[in-house]
Amino acid sequence: MKFNISSPLQFTLGGQFESIHPWTHAKRIIDTYELMIGKKETLYMQQEDQRHEVNPGDIMLLEPYRLHEGYDECCPGIAFDWLHFRSEHEVELVDEETILREIAVIPSSPDSHSSPKIGFIYIPLFFSPPIIDRVNIQFRQLMHVANSPEYNAYAAHYLLTSLLIEVSEQALQHAKGIHRGGKADNQISNIMEWTRVHATGKLSAHDVAQHFNYNRDYLSRFFKQNTGINLQEYIHHQKLLKAKELLSRSHLTVQQISHEVGIPDEKYFMKLFKMYEGITATEFRRAYYQTFMNKE
């Protein structure tokens, strides 16, 4: 779905669903878009004749005025995040070839490796973001604002739009990577994905180089030339990304989270967090704690 973001999308409602009993989503038609983010177990969801299994880390976008329902019973423990929103502008359904053609003619920012600066975002009807932690953190921030006593609708609208921009960016990068397919691009993509998966262990740039049979110094130069950051920074970034999700969602102590992300020295972890994020881990946790939960 192609959304115009010259003005922010309109957040209406959101929360976290969880059921301790077997559960099936009701049949309904709503007048808003709904984004569902799988957290635990599998959500069996159908829109018209399209069925999807929404597993942890998957997202599904439901369209307004179209019939959707659960097509099978979900296991006890089923959990997912959800949010409803509207657009002030006309929304288009476009295919992947159209998207790639549209963004190809717009130059990227000269000082960034991000996607082109355009006034539209592209949200897949079903997608597994490669870095779901980023989406989860932004969802948590949105829920905190939306459920705060000093609720500001405009803040929620902009946070929602930022979250959807993140989903769009990951979807576009994924689509471009599949179609580009150069040897260097594929190798960097493999290195980044392997590193992301293993970053919460006791991982170093030397470990990555050894796994891919590279000299460490050569790999560091190659990685920076293609991504704009060095490999060790990328490892730190992935560790802190997971740490921020745990800080916003779990009751683990900072020391426990430090160990969870593969940094056994709690003081070093706190130093890294403050250096990269500008605030302490405890300050980050205190900033986003409000939420809304439902079981129906």
N, C-alpha and C positions, 0 to 999 in steps of 0.2 A: 504494500500500500504506500502510495506516494503522498506525503503530507507537506503542505506549505507551512513553514515556521517563521514567516515574516512577522507574525505575532504568535505568542505562546499558545500551545494547545491547552485546553481547559480541563483541569483535574476536577472530577466530581466526587469520587469516593475510592477508598482503597483499604486493604487490610491483609491479614494473614488467616487463612482457613486451615483448620486442623480437626480431624475426627478420630476418636479412639475406637469407633465402630465401623463396620462395613458401610460404605456410602456410595450413592450414585447421584451425579449431578442432575438437577431437575431440568425438564424441558421448558424452554422459554424463548421469548424474543424481547430484546431490550433496545433502547434508543441511543445507546452510547457504544463506543469501542471498549473492549475489555482486553487487557493484557494479563495473561496468566503465566506465572513463573514456577516451575516445578521445584519442590523442596524435598519431599520424602515420598517414597512409594511411587506408584504410577497412577496418573489421572487419565481415565479413558473418556476422551472428549470428541464430540462430533459436531461439525457445523454443516448444515444441509447434508450432502452425501460424502463429505470429506472427514475421515476418521484419523485421529492422531493419538498416540500414546505419549503423554507429557510426563517424561521422567525427570528426576532431579537435574537441574541445569538447563532444561529445555524451556522455551517460551512459545506461547500460542496466542495469536491475535484473533479475537472474535469481532465480527463486523456488526454494526447496528442493523436492526430490522431484518435479520436473518435468523432462522431457527437454529438453535444449538441445544445440545443435551448430552448427558452421559450415556454411552452405549454399552457399558459394562460396569459391574460393581467394583469399587476400589477397595483395596485391603485396609484393615484397621491401621491407623497411623498415617493415612494419607494427609499430606500437607502441601499447600501452595500459597504463594503470594498473588494478590490480584489487585488490579486498579482499573477504574473506569474513567474515560475521558471523552471530550468532544473536540471538534475542529471547527473554527469559524469559516474555514475555506473549503472549497470543493476538494474531495479526496479521490485520487485515481488508483485503479488497479493496473499495474504495469508488470511486464515480464522482465526477466533478468537481462536479456539482450538490450532492451530499451534503456534500462538503468545504466548499463556499462557504456552505451552510446552517448547518453546524456552527460555523464560525468567525465567522459574522455575529452570533451571539447572545452572543459573549464580547467584553467591552469591551477595547479596546487600552490599552496603558500610557499614562497621561496625559502622561508626560514623554518619550515616544519615538514615532517613526514606524514602529516595527517591528510585526510581526504580533502578534496577541493572545497573552497568556501562557497557554498551554494545555499539558496533559500529553501531547500527541500530536504526531507529525510525519507528514507525508504525502509519500512518495517516489514520483514517477512511475515507471512501468515503462520509459519512454523519455522523455528530456527534453534540451533544449539550454539549460543555464543561461546567462542573459544575461551574468553576470560569472563565467566559469569560473575566472579567476585566483584567486578566493577559495577555491574548492574545491581547486585545485591546490596552493596554499600549505598548506592544512590537511592534505592528503594527505601532503605532504612532511614535515610535522611529525610526523604519525602514524607514518610509516615510520622516521623517525629514532628515535623512542622504542621502537618495536617491534623494531628491530635494534640497539639499544644493549646493551652488556654488562650494564648495570644495569637490564635490562628489568623494567618494572612493569606487570603485566597491567591493573591498575585505571587506570593512566594511559592505556594504549592504549584501554580501553573508553570512557573519557570523551572522548578525542580523536576516536575514531570517531563517537561520538554527536554531538559538536560539528560534525563535518564533515557528517553527515546532516541536522542542524538547518539548516545553511547551505543545503544543497540544497533542503530543504523550504521555507525562507523565500523563496528565489528562485522556486520553483514556485508558491507561494501568491500572491506579489506579481504574478507573471505572469498567473495565473488571474484575480485580482481586477481587474487592469488591463484585461483583455479584456472582462470583464462590466460594469465600471463605465462606461468609455467616455465620460465627460464631456469637454467641449472643453478645459478647463484641464488635466485629467488627461492627456489625449492629447498636448497640446502639451508638457507637462513631460516625459512619457515620451519623446517624440521628441527633445527637447533633451538629456536625459540619455543616451540611446542614441547620438546623433550625437557628443556630447562624449566618451563612453567610447571610441568607435571611433577618434576622432581625437586623443585625449589625449596619445598618445606622440609627436606632432609638436610643433612650436613653437606651441602653442595657448595663447591668452589668452582672458579673458572678453570682451574687445573682439571677438575673432575669432568667437566663438559668437554674440554679439549681431548682428554684421554678417551672418552666414550666415542668421539667422532674421529679419532686418529689424526688430530691436528697438533701442531706445536702451539703451546699456549699463547705466546706472543703474536704469532701469525693469526690465530683465531680471534684474539682480542681486536687486532687491527681490522680484520675482515668483517667482524661483527659491527664495529663502530662505523665503518665506511657504509654499511648497508642499513643501519638502524639509527645512527646518530648518537647512540650511547654506548658505553663500553659494557662488556659482558658482566663484569662484577656488579655494576650499577643495575643491570637488568635483573640479576639474581636478587639483589637487595629489594628492588621494586616489587618483585613477585612475593617475596617473604612478607613485606609490609602490607601488600594488598590482602593477603590471607589474614594477617594479624588484625587489620582494620575490620574485616568481616567478623572475626571471632570477638573482637571488642564490642561490636555493635549488636551481636546476636547471642553470645554465650555469657555464662556467669563464671568463666575461668578467670583466675587471677592473671595479672600481667606476667608473673613469673611462669605460670603454666602455659600461657600463650607464647611466650618466648621460646619455650621448649618445643611447643607444637609446630612452630615454623622453622625449627632447626637452628636456633641460636641459643645454646645452653647458657651463655653468659648474659644474665638479665640486665646488668649495667650496660653492656655493649648494645643490647637490643634497645634499651631506652634511649641511648645516645643516638643510634641510627634513626629511630622513630622521630625524635625531635629534630634531627638534622634534615630529614627528608620532608616531614609533614609540617614543621614549624610549631607544633604543639606536642605536649607529652601524650603518652598512650592513655593515661588516666583522664586527661582533659578531653581527649577524643571520645572516650567512652561516656563521659558525662554529657557531652553535647547532643547525643542522639539516643534517647531511651524511650520516647513516647511511641505507642503503637496501638493498633486496633485489631482484635482477634474475633473470629466468628467460627461457628461449627454448623451452620445451616446455610 
